[in-house]
Amino acid sequence: MSYLMPIYQPLAIEFQRGEGCYLWDTQDKCYFDAISGVGVTLLGHVHPVIHAEIVAQSQTFLHLSNLFKHGWNERLAEKLAEITGLTQAFFCNSGTEANEAAIKIARAYGHHRGIQRPKIIVMQNAFHGRTLGALSATAKPAYREAFGPLLEGFEFVPFHDLAAIEHYQDDPDVVAVLLEPIQGEAGINIASPLYLKQLRKLCDQQHWLLILDEIQCGLGRTGTWFFYQQAGICPDILTIAKGLANGVPIGACLTHEKLGHLLQSGLHGSTFGGNPLACRVAYTVLDLLEKQYLQTVNDSDVC
Ligand SMILES: *Cc1c(COP(=O)(O)O)cnc(C)c1O
């Protein structure tokens, strides 16, 4: 019997160490790690630079709370702003929390415009996480059924079907469209650059926020920093997590100035979110990705 809740059924392989893209089990058998912790260990196991940064941070302090400055959250936010053009960051500890922040901003934006019961258009086959807000935006019945009632205000439409979204043009309660530009749960469903451009245009016309979840497909996995950059568009809100700190838990919700200012002091928060260890490692990951693998995409023209 296991003392863990039976949420996962891990394989009967126990790993003792990793290096780069390899893992060794307790019998010292070597495996090629093609799973990468489900899109997390972008730079491999025990990357020497990341290792050194983790050691260095653990020699100063691991945690301070957001009551004090430590520099790393600011540096990381600035770096993300350079990469995305989105100048306001909220840091949390996971992808689902990043989406919770995005949902809150979209609802606050709705309230700001006098919409009492704001709606967000989301996609069939979407996956946005397991907390109740993100789960309410996640389509799969098997994930949802046991936990009702879920949050109201989510309208599901087929992925990559602009007409299905245009159908909501006369609905005054819609405030945002949320999607993964590459869906990862129901196969790999890739939005075309044309669809993303048209969706951006529709959102602009309707004053709807375009929220992109690049928690899985972002951070260089498609050859540019983010997939949406290949369509030459910019979202109003971008959520990222998974590979951001190569395995140290972190998530981020990024937006532009006007929307970021909707979350004033006391309206949102996180004990661990934005901590120096996670932010320092994430900053290092971005720096390594930039220097070794990617050119900085200057998309200030589209934002
Ligand atoms: C993994 C994932 C999430 C949830 O991230 P967690 O860190 O597990 O909460 C959300 N959206 C997408 C697209 C994901 O792949």
PDBQT file of the ligand as one rigid body, heavy atoms in Angstrom, charges set to zero:
ROOT
HETATM    1  C1  LIG A 401       0.331  21.789 -17.711  1.00  0.00    +0.000 C 
HETATM    2  C2  LIG A 401      -0.617  22.796 -18.231  1.00  0.00    +0.000 A 
HETATM    3  C3  LIG A 401      -1.370  23.613 -17.361  1.00  0.00    +0.000 A 
HETATM    4  C4  LIG A 401      -1.361  23.450 -15.876  1.00  0.00    +0.000 C 
HETATM    5  O1  LIG A 401      -0.102  23.661 -15.299  1.00  0.00    +0.000 OA
HETATM    6  P1  LIG A 401       0.185  23.104 -13.827  1.00  0.00    +0.000 P 
HETATM    7  O2  LIG A 401       1.559  23.627 -13.521  1.00  0.00    +0.000 OA
HETATM    8  O3  LIG A 401       0.098  21.612 -13.881  1.00  0.00    +0.000 OA
HETATM    9  O4  LIG A 401      -0.856  23.672 -12.931  1.00  0.00    +0.000 OA
HETATM   10  C5  LIG A 401      -2.189  24.577 -17.922  1.00  0.00    +0.000 A 
HETATM   11  N1  LIG A 401      -2.274  24.742 -19.255  1.00  0.00    +0.000 NA
HETATM   12  C6  LIG A 401      -1.554  23.983 -20.116  1.00  0.00    +0.000 A 
HETATM   13  C7  LIG A 401      -1.676  24.221 -21.576  1.00  0.00    +0.000 C 
HETATM   14  C8  LIG A 401      -0.729  22.968 -19.638  1.00  0.00    +0.000 A 
HETATM   15  O5  LIG A 401      -0.057  22.204 -20.489  1.00  0.00    +0.000 OA
ENDROOT
TORSDOF 0
